[in-house]
């Protein structure tokens, strides 16, 4: 996720990147990644991880 957000943040154009035509795809991908990380964390806490 940092590789997607950090370069525009450093270049001070994060707002324009997310407000652009493809911003919805970027935000959607970040949300899907965050959900996956959450599921993996939950599985590990439940002892389901290998």
Wavefront OBJ file of the C-alpha trace (Angstrom):
o trace
v 0.000 0.000 0.000
v 2.843 2.370 0.741
v 4.214 1.922 -2.761
v 0.922 3.229 -4.130
v 0.457 6.185 -1.799
v 3.943 7.291 -0.776
v 5.282 8.651 -4.115
v 2.270 10.956 -4.719
v 2.339 11.992 -1.062
v 6.007 12.977 -1.262
v 5.399 14.838 -4.537
v 2.434 16.675 -2.922
v -0.098 15.406 -5.456
v -1.891 12.708 -3.476
v -5.185 14.604 -3.548
v -5.139 15.018 -7.308
v -4.166 11.370 -7.764
v -7.083 10.110 -5.686
v -9.522 12.657 -7.127
v -8.662 11.706 -10.702
v -10.485 9.265 -12.939
v -8.593 6.241 -11.609
v -8.723 7.266 -7.954
v -11.640 4.946 -7.288
v -9.626 1.979 -8.512
v -6.700 2.956 -6.302
v -8.901 3.331 -3.232
v -10.704 0.071 -4.046
v -7.418 -1.803 -4.309
v -6.241 -0.381 -1.006
v -9.478 -1.428 0.685
v -9.275 -4.952 -0.737
v -5.674 -5.237 0.482
v -6.636 -3.977 3.943
v -9.481 -6.505 4.172
v -7.093 -9.311 3.172
v -4.585 -8.250 5.800
v -7.352 -8.146 8.391
v -8.556 -11.642 7.481
v -5.018 -13.024 7.716
v -4.533 -11.372 11.108
v -7.813 -12.793 12.353
v -6.901 -16.281 11.083
v -3.546 -16.111 12.820
v -5.180 -15.032 16.089
v -7.575 -17.956 15.828
v -4.707 -20.394 15.280
v -5.722 -21.166 11.690
v -2.407 -20.098 10.131
v 0.078 -22.728 9.018
l 1 2 3 4 5 6 7 8 9 10 11 12 13 14 15 16 17 18 19 20 21 22 23 24 25 26 27 28 29 30 31 32 33 34 35 36 37 38 39 40 41 42 43 44 45 46 47 48 49 50
